[in-house]
């Protein structure tokens, strides 16, 4: 048995590191966190300095036992989990478990941290091991205690005041507030009309367009021309003054430099992967984790990028030297600045001991290792690789030109630019959110002062101001970072949690708050204002960072938070009625009984209802339609059970067909018939497999004889028997590493066969 035992989080990382360290080292995985707080009230005791009660995570218990067994035969334990607070906490929990079992007596225990999984970095880290950081552990203890106490106190309150099953989080709640407030901005936005006027012009070389900037000697602002009548009059005045010609009165040429973007942090990587690759934050982090832990490059497993949870812009000096050498050889010395570029992190709490996200070696060119990577791995790696190369290249140089064209006291302006030297832009350009084409990106023909050009057409265009766009994943992550909400490791989980709780949904890759999300946000912002305040949340993160640096103690910080928070929870529990939370009064009377109306929250979302319910049953949709109008009558169809008319109804999970005789008759059927795959059910051999959608919107396949037959699979069925075990059906399974395969759905059968492109196309 090896004398040295190394613990990491994942088996993929363990496999890579084992190859680097050799036969004297055994490397095992903890599979993430090994224990957590008891999932019940009282797991954190505020009366006893916030003492915590833990239990082993059931699914990882066998991995802890394997580590304990291996440690009994080893002399030294190296705790090599991720180099952040979360990783420090995992190492500490494992250390505590092994100590409680009496296994660490007379054993050496060391903490090992590395920011890239390469042979050099891992061996250097083992040689420079150190003790566990109590400051980092304390910061994670405080974070976990805070999240637990907020969740276990606010969630039951939401159950009582809104509906059962809801929950609130310390960091997710301010994020929800961002999305709801943006939606409220959009809803309250009043569009304003304005007009622009452009001139289509022809020089001797080419045609171009110019925008009106002065009319009758007065500078044009956005709302100078507010209606069609004014625009038409301006068009007439301009045509009269110009008489088919515009005079070039001024040509202003400048040279502009554009510098490259900094190397990636977690936040900017998630934003750019969203813009350019269409990745969610969760997918970006999952693929980055694979690149970090190691990829088999044909006999050698290599970690391709540095640690992907970071807010630092630092690059190691040896990495900078390697990048500059590569640029000089590949792009020429004229594309290399005299001195290496250094980027300063804006956040005062950035972990400067970390590096930015970069390739572990720029000589692992994407094109050379393409065959070893999945499609998603290649796309993300290429993005990181190009961004890193570009950040150390020379600036791009552009020639910009601004031309004033006059007719009497009217002035048009044309802007354009020409790329003189691409510099870093030959490799990479940063994406932008909700960008519109800039005027100075246009190309202009050669023009000289004093020259006359032909006026082809004057074009008045009507516009309306637009509301701010809804948040995309990229813009939400950017806003979270700007407000100091969360940290690099939490952005993806914040978004996933909001979606899992059904507080937000996606429409065209934009976040929209659900009715429940709106009501939860209303309750929290009105009654727990301080705790969803952006500045408060950011200050709390700052305090946790201060604890991790040893500048603050965690128990006093917790006491300062806990007492006023608990008092507020008790006060709201006693003094806030459910109707105060779920009802929003309207300045409108009920058409049935003349009672007050309110927007209320029901099982299928918000609706307008009478406050005199149940005496008065008037309801309508928030958009103004009556409930009866909303439930559309289906012509020529009767309920098969009671012969009453059938209606298209709206339920919690969308539209369905239901009996108008409800609740006396409860007949329902789906609005859209599930697609029949034509594959016979392998279990009952009577029905066929239908393509259905789960409550969460995930596709699955099940027998059409449900509930008599409950057989179901997640993967698409194939009408072929398994060659190994004879099971009458195969399924199509897609994996990141192996692509599309035909696999047997039987758990004890390992049959798998790759599906080529032609077969996929035919299918």
N, C-alpha and C positions, 0 to 999 in steps of 0.2 A: 504493500500500500504506500502511496506517495506520502512524503513527510509534510508537504505543504498543501493546504486546502484553500482554494480561492473561490469566493462566492460572488456571482454576478446576478443580474435579474433574469436574463432570458437565456434559453438554451442555445439560440443562434450565436449570441455573444460568447457563451461558454465554449462552444465548439471552436470559434475563431481563436480565442485566447489560449486554449489548450495547445493549439499548434505552435504558438509563439513561446510558451514557457517550458515545454518539454516534459520528460517522464517523471521528474521529481515533484511535479505539481498536478494535483487533481482539481478540476474546475467544475463546479456544480452551479445550477441556477435555482434561485429562490422563487422564480415565476412571479415576480412583482412583490407586492406587500405580503407579509407572512402573518400579521395579526392586525386587528382593528378594534375599535371601541365596541363594547357590547351594544347590540342594536336595540337598546331599551333605555327608558329614562333612568337617570342615576349613574350612568357610565362616567360622567364627569361630575365631581363633587365640589361645588364652589365653596362650601363651608370648610373644606379640608385642603385649601390651597390648590383647588382644581385637580385633585388626584384623579387618575383615570383607571378604569377597569377594562382590561383587554381580553380578547379571546382569539384563538387561532382561526384564521380563515380556512374554512372547511376544505375547499378545493386544493389548498396548498399544504395541508397538513402532512400529506405523504412526502412532499418535497422537503419539509422541515425535518421529518424523521430520517430521510436519506442523508441530509446534511449532518444531523446529529450522529448518525452511525459512522459516517466517514470521518468526522472530527475526533471520535474516540481513538482512531488509529493514527491521527496526524499530530505533528508537534506544533505547527504554526497555522493560524487562521488569518487569511488576508480577506478583508471585506472590501470588495471592488465594485460596489454598486455605483450608480450614476453620480457625477460630481455636482450635486445640488442638494437643496434641503430635503427633497423627497428621497433621494438616494441615501443621504446621511441617516434619515429616519428608518429606512428599511434595514440598513446595517445595524443600527442601534437596537431595533426590535429583535433582530436575529441574535445579536450579542446577548441581550437580556434573557431570551428563551434558553439559549445554550448554557448561560450562567446559572439560571434557575434549575436546570437539569443536572448541574454539577459536572458538566463536561469540560469546562474551560480551566479547571484547576491544573496548575503547573503548565499551562499552554501559553504560547505567545500569540497575542492578537494585535493586528495592525490594520489601519485603514489605508487603502490604495485608491488614488484618483488619477484618471487620465481623461483627456479631452478628445482623443482620437484613438481608434483601435488599429494601431500599426505595431509591428514587432518592436521598433525602437521605442515608441511611446509606452507600451505596456511594460517592457523590461526596465525602462528608466523609472516608471512609477513604482514597481515592486522594490527596486533598489532604494527609493526615496520615500518609503512608507512612513506613516505618522499615526497619531492617535485619533480616535473619533472626536469630532468637534462638538462640544457640549452646547456651544452657542447656536450652531445650525440645528441641532436636535431641539433645543428650547424653542427656536422660532417655529419649527414644524409642530411641536406640541401645542404651542399657542394657536397656530392656524387651525389645527384639528379641533381643539377645544372650542374655539370661536364658532367654527362651522357647525359643530355638534349642538352647541347651546342655542344658536340662532335657529337651526332647523327644528330641534325638539321643542322649542317654545313657540315659534311662529307658525309652524305647520298645523298643530292642533287648533290654533286660533283661526286659521284659514278654514279648517274643516267646519268649525262652529259658525263662522260668520259668512261663509260663501258656499262651499260644498265639500263633501267628503273627498278624500284622495288628493287634495292639493298640498303643495309644499312650497317653502320659500328658502332661498339661500342668501348668504351674506354677499356674495359677489354676483350671482345671477340676477338678483333683484335690480341693482342699478343698471345692468345690461338690458333688462326688460324695459326699464324706464326709458332708456335711449330710444328703443324701437317704438314704444308707444308714443313718446313725445314727437318723434319724427312723423308718425302717422297722423297725429293731431294737427301738426303744422300743415300737412298736405290737405287734410279735410277742411281746415279753416282758411286755406289759401284762396284769395280772390284774384283771378287772372286780370291783368291790365293790358289793354290794347296799345300797341305802338307800331310805327312804320319805319322802315329803313328805305333808303333810295340808293341804288347802285347804277353806275354807268358802264355799259359795254363799249369798249374802246378798241380801235384797230390802229396799230403803228405800222410802219413799213415792214417790220419783221414778224409780228405776231399780234394776236388779240389778247386782251386781258380785261379785268374789271376793276373798278375803283368805287369806293364808298363815300357818299356825301358827308362832309364834316363841317361845312359852313354854308348857311343859306342866308342870302342878303346880308352877309358880313357877320352874322351871328353864329356862334358855335353850336353845333347840333349835339344835344344830349339824348339819352335813351327815349325820353318822352316828349321831345320837341314836336314831333309829328304824331298826334294821337288818334287820328281818324282818317278815313278815306278821302273826305272832302279836302282836308289840308294837304294830304299827299298828292292828290290830283292837281291842286293849285300849284304846289311846289314843282311838280313834273312840268307843268305848262310854263312856269317862270324860267326853269332851267333850260328847256328846249328853246325858248325865245332868246335867252342870253347867249346860248352856245352857238346857235346857227350851224349845227353839224360839226363843230370843231371844239376841242379843248386844248388849252395852252399849258405846256409843262413849265410851271413857274419855279419849281424847286426839286432837285434830286439830291437826297441825303444818303450817303453811303457810309456804313460803319462795319467794323469787323467785330464779331461777337464770339466769345469762347463759351463752350458748354462743358462742364466738368462731369466726370462719371459719378454714378451713384455709389454709395458706400457698400461694403460687402454685406451679406445678409445677416440679419438677426432673425429670431423666431418670427416676430411680427411681420417684418418686411418679406420674409420668405413665404409666409402664409398669404399675404396680400398679393404678391406677384404670381404665385402659383394659382391663385383664384382668378386673376385677370388673364393670364396668358395660357394656363393649362385647363382652367375650369375645375380645378380641384377644390373640394371642401377643406376647411382647416384640419378636420379629423383625418382626411385622406392624406393630406400633405405630411402630417406628422407620422402617420403610419408608414408611408413610403420612405421618409427621411430616416426613420428608425431602422428600416432594413438596410439602407445605404450605410448608416453608422455602424451597425453591428457586424457587417461583413458580407461580401459577395465572393463567391468562388470564381476566380478569374482563370480557370483552367489549371487546376492543381494547387493554386495558392489562394487562400481566403484572405481578403483584404477589406478593412473598413475604409470606405471610399470618401466619407466626409467626417468632419469634426462634430462634436456634440451639438445636437440640434435644438437644445433648449437654452437659449442665451439672449441677453440683451446688450452684449458687448460688441463693439466695432473693432476691437483689437485684432491684429494678426501677428502670429509669432514671427520673430525676426528671420528664422531659417525658412519659413514659408514665404515671406516677402522676397528674400534673396532668390528662392527658387522660381517664383512667379516672374521676377524681373529678368532673370536669366532666360526663361522661356520666351517672354515677350521679345527680347533682343534677338534671339535666334529665329523666332517664327515671324515676327512682324517688322523687324529692323530696329536699329538703335534710335531712329528718328521718331518712333512711336513710344519711346520710353522717357518719362520725365527725368530731369537731372537727379532729383531726390525722390525717395519712396514716398508715396502718399500715406498720410496718417489721418484717421477719421476720429473725431471726438464724439463720444456718446452724450446725447442730450440729458438722459436721465441721471439724476444725482445718485441713484441707488443701483446703477448698472453694475453687474458683477465683472469688474475689470480683470479679475484673475482668469476669467474665461476668454475664449476667442470668439470672433464672429464665425458664422458657418462657412466653411471653405472645403475644397477637396483636400484630402490628406496628401495628395501629390498631383500637381498640375500635369504631370507626365502621363497620368491615366486619362488620356484624351477620350471623350465620349465616343468618337467614331471607332477607336481601337478596341474598346471594351463593349461595344454595342451588343454583340452576340451573347454576352453573359448576363445581360440585364433584361428584365421585363420591359414592356412598353412604358409603363408608368415610371419605373425606376430610371429608365434612360432619359425621359423627358425632364424629370425633376433634377437629376444629376447634371444634365446639360445646362439647365437654368443656373444652378449653383456654380458650375465650372465657368460658364461664360461671365457671370456677374463678378466672380473673383478675379478673373483675368482682366476684365475691363476696369476694375477699380484701381489698378496700378498702371494704367496706360495714360498716355498724354490726352489732353483735352481735345474736343472736336472744334474746328474753326469754321465759322459760317460768315459769309458776306451778306449783310442785310442792306436792303435799300427801301427808302420811303420816298414816294413821288407825289407831289402836289400838282393837281391839274385844275386849272381855273377857267371860269367863264364869267366875266364881269366880277361881281363880288361874291360869287359862289365858288366853293372849293371842294374837290373830290380828292381822296387819298388812296393810293395803292401801295401795299406792302408786299415785300417778297424777300426770299433768302436763297442763297446758293451755298451748298456744302463745298467748302474749299479743301479741307483736310478732315477726313472722318475720325481720325484718332480712335478713341475707345468705341465709337459708334460702328466701327467695322466689325466689332465683336458683339455688342450688346446695347440695347436701349431700354430704359425703364418704362414700364407701363404706367398709365394714369387712370384714376377713377372718373367715370362719367365725363370723359374728355370730349371736347368739340374741336374741330379743325381750326387751327389758328391762322389768321390772315397772313402772318409773316412766313408761313410754310410754303406759300405759293411761289412759283417761279415767274419772274418778269423778264421781258425782252430788254435789250440795251436801250436806254432812254437818256436824253440829254436836255438840260435846261434850255428854254427858248424854242424847243421843238413843238410843232402842232400835230395833234393826232386826230383821227376821225372819230366822231361820236356816232356809234351805231344805234344805241338804244338807251333810253332812261327807264329803269325798272323800279317802280315802287313795290315794296313787299310788306304784307301785313304779318305781324307777329303778336303773340301773347306771352306775357311772362309765365314762367313755369314754376311749379312748387319744387322744393328740394326733393331729390330722388330718395326713394326708400333705400335702406341700408342693404348692400350686398355683403357677402362674407368679408371681402377685402376691406370695404369701407368701415364695417363694424369693428373689425380687429384694429384698424387704424384709430378709430374713435376710442375704443377701450384703452389702447396704449396712451393716447393723448390725455385721457382723463385719469390715468393711473389706476384703472380698474383691472385687477388681476395681475398676473405676471406671465412671462413667456410660456411656462408649462401649463397654464390654465385657460388660454384663449379658446382652444379647441373644445375643452370640456364645458366651458360656459355655453357655447353655442349648442353643443349636443344636448345639454341639460334643458335648455329652453325649448328645444324641439321635442325632446322626450316627454316633457311635462305638458306638451300641447299648448304652451303659452304663445308660441309663434308658429307660423307656417311659411313655406316658401312659395312664391309666385314669380315665375320668370327669373329665378335666382335672386329674388329680393325678399326681405323679411317683412311679413305682415303680422301684427298682433292678432291673436284670436280674441273672441269675446271674453273668454275666461281670463286670458292674459291681460286684457284691459281692466277687468274688474279687480284682479289681484294687484295690478299696478296702482289703481285708484286707491285701494285700501292701504297699501304700504306707503304711498306718497302722502296721503292725508293723515294717517295715524302713526306712521313710523318714519316721518319726514327725515329726521337726522340720519337714520340708518340706511336710507337709499340715496342720500345726498352724495354727489360725485366727489366732492372735496373730502367728506368724512371717509368714504371708502378708500380714497387715495392715501389719506393720512394714516389709516389703519395699516395699509400695505407698507407705508414708510416705517411705521413702528415695528412691524414684523422684520423688516430689513435691518433696522437698528438692533433688534435682539440678535439677529444672525451675525452681526458684527461685534457683539458683546457690549454694545453701548447702552442697552436697556435690559432690565430684568423682566421675564415674561409673566410672573405671578402678579406683581403690582399692576402691569398693563391690563391683565385680565380683570382684576378687581375694579379698576377704574371703568371698564366697559360694563361689567356684569350688573352691578347694583341698579343703576338707572334704567338699564334695558329691562331687567326683570320687573321693576316697578311699573314701567310703561305697559308691559304685557298684561300684568294683573289689572291695571286701570282699564285697558281696552276690552279685556274679557268681561269686566263688570259693567262698563258704561256705553258700549257700542252695540246697537241692535243690528241684526242681520239685514233688515231692510235699509238701514243707513248705508250699508256697503253695496248691496245688490240692486238698490233702487236709485235711479237718477231722475229727479223731479222734472216734469215738463210744464211749461206755461201754457197748458192746454186742458180743456175739459173733455170728459168722456161723452161721445155722441149718444150713448145709450142711457146713462143715468146722470150726466152732468157732474160726475165726481172727478177728482184730480187724476191725471194720467202720469205715468212714469215709465222710463226705460228700465226693464227688469231683466234679470238673468234667469233663463230657464234651462231645461235639459238640452235643448238644441241651440242654445245661444241667446243673444239679447233680443228682446221683443218689447213692444209697447203694450202695456196692460193697465187696466183700471185698478186704482188703489182700493176700490170697494169690493174686490174679489174676496170671498166666493159669491157674494150677493149679485155682483155684476161680472159677467164673463167676457166682456169686450177685450179683444186683443187684435193687434195687427203687427206686421213686420216693421222693423226700424225704418226701412226705406219707404213706408207709407202704404204698402199693399195690405189688404185685410187678410186674415188667416185663411178665410174661405177661398179667396182668389189665389192664394199661394198653393193650396192643394188642388191641383188641376184635375178636372174630371176626365176620365178615360172613356171615350165614346164607344158604344157597342160592346162593352165588356161588363160582365157581372161577376160578383164574388162567387166562386164555385161552392162555397160553404153555405152562404145565406142569401145569395142572389141580390144583395145590395150593390149599388154602383161602386166601382173601383176608383181610387184617387191616386195621383202621384203625390206622395208625402215627402216631408223632409225629416230625417232623423239625425241622430248624433254622428252617424258615419256617412251621411249624404242622402240622396234621393232613393226612394223605394216605392213599390206599389203596395197600397194597403186598402183594406175595406173601409167604406164610409160608415159602416155600422159599428166601428170601434167605439167603446171598449167591449160591447157585447159580443162582437165578432173580431177575432184577432188574426185573421188571415193576412199574410204578407207574402210578397215574392220580390226578387231583385228586379230593378228597373231594366237593367241590361243583362241579357242572357250571357252566362260565362262561355268563353270559347271552348269548343270541344276539340281536344287534341287528336281524337281518333284512336287513342291507345287504350286497350282494354285494361280495366282495373286488375292488377295481378293478385289481389287478395280475394275479392268475392267472385271474380271472373264473370260478372253479370253487367256491371256498369262500365262507364268509360271515364277517363281522366279529364277533368275540366280545368281550365286556367282560371284561377280566381285571384282576388285581391284581399289581403288581410285588413284588419282594423287599422293597422299602421301604414297601409298602402303598399305592403310588400307582396310580390307575386308568389303564389304557391299553386300546387296542382293537387286536386283531390277527386275522389270518386263521386259521380253524379247521384249515387244512391244514398248520400249522406241524409239523415243520420243513421240509416240502416247499416251503411258501411262507412267507417271513419278513416279509411286508408288515405294518407296524404304525404307528399314529398315537396321539398323546396325547389329541386332542380327539374328542368323540363324533361318530360318522359320521352323515351325513344322506343318504338315498337320493334324491339329486338331482344331476343333472349340472351342471358349472360352465358358466354362460352365456358366459363369455369364452373358455375354452380347450377346453371339451368333456370335461374329465376326468369320469369317471362317478360321482364321489362328492364331496360337500362335507362339511365338519365344522363343529361349533358351537364357537366360541371366545369366552371371556369375558375382557374386559379391564376394568380399573378405570375407565378414562376413557370407553370407548364402550359398555360393557355387553356383551350377547350379540350375536354376529354369525355369519352363515354365511360361511365363508371356504373358499377352495380350498386343499387341502393341498399342491399343487404349488408348490415354492419359487419358480419363475420366473413364477408367476401371482399377481397382486395383487388378485384379485377378493375383495370383502368387501361384505356386505349386512346391515344392521341387522335384528334379529329383534324384532318388537313383542311386548308382553305377552300378547296373545291367542294368538299363534303359539306362544310358549313354553308357555302353559298347555295348548294343544292337544297339543303335543309330549309 
